[in-house]
Amino acid sequence: MADLSPRTDITERIRGEIRENAIILTMHGKPIGHIPFDASCVLMDQGYEVDDQRIFRVDNTGIPQPSQYVDCENGWC
C-alpha cells in the first residue's frame, strides 16, 4: 500500500558539502542525509578533475592571459 503522507518538495533548499568520502546533504545547515561517493564514478566537466577525493580546476597554461582587461587610448579607459 502506498504511503499517503503529505509531502513538501524541498529540493531547492538542499545544499551539498563535499567531505572525505561523501556529499553531506544539508537544509538550513542541519545534515539531513548523505551520498557516499567513490572518486572513480564522479564525472567532471572539461577543465576540472578529481584526484584522491579532491576536486581541482585544471588551468590551461597554453592560453595566454590578458595583461589588462580594458583598452586605454591617450590615457582614457
Secondary structure, DSSP 8 states (H G I E B T S, - for coil): ----------GGGEEEEE-SSEEEEEETTEEEEEEE--GGG----TTEEEETTEEEE---TTS---S-SS--BTTB-
